[in-house]
């Protein structure tokens, strides 16, 4: 190991330098630096003496020309197509895709279509941990739609909105979805068209429990502005790529 290599190992302070320490300054460098400082001080004193004997310079007047306001009507506010917040500051539920005809509304979805902070935290495996995290991440509100299709399949779609006064939390929550989806074995994935980095996943290995039919799942995650999108599909039969991609694509198209 080279003599100047850093020592890193158990007990090393977290802020310990990760590279070799810089060399100490030599005595010659110190003398040159001191002379430079003395020269700077002497020059400054001479300048002050010269400036004290000069007549004061008149300052320009403070008044400035008055700029008149342009004539004509006030500019029209931006439309929803031009300003994303015009759309997302309204009723978030109207941005959800409609429940397909012939399906039944999911019993776990409240009739008003809103998920408050407590309800959304309950969707996590550890709600007690998720609740304070959501507060710190400036959770604003969430809207949800869900349905049952036949006797074996369910769909749930959520739009989760953040205040984002300091950080892009919608993007962070979408990335969190990517991370956990990719950790499951037997997972296939595809990019969602119309998004920067949205992804759809099909899990080919079902969850199995004694006394229950195998349960397959698929999911999609994306974000736009201050909204994170979550799509979840469950079925006792394998779920196709076309199915999850269709749901994700249609939902992204409404944001």
Secondary structure as GFF3:
##gff-version 3
##sequence-region A 1 255
A	DSSP	alpha_helix	27	52	.	.	.	ID=ss1
A	DSSP	alpha_helix	84	88	.	.	.	ID=ss2
A	DSSP	three_ten_helix	92	95	.	.	.	ID=ss3
A	DSSP	beta_strand	104	105	.	.	.	ID=ss4
A	DSSP	beta_strand	114	115	.	.	.	ID=ss5
A	DSSP	alpha_helix	117	122	.	.	.	ID=ss6
A	DSSP	alpha_helix	127	136	.	.	.	ID=ss7
A	DSSP	beta_strand	139	149	.	.	.	ID=ss8
A	DSSP	beta_strand	153	162	.	.	.	ID=ss9
A	DSSP	alpha_helix	169	183	.	.	.	ID=ss10
A	DSSP	beta_strand	187	191	.	.	.	ID=ss11
A	DSSP	beta_strand	199	207	.	.	.	ID=ss12
A	DSSP	beta_strand	215	224	.	.	.	ID=ss13
A	DSSP	beta_strand	227	235	.	.	.	ID=ss14
A	DSSP	alpha_helix	241	252	.	.	.	ID=ss15
###
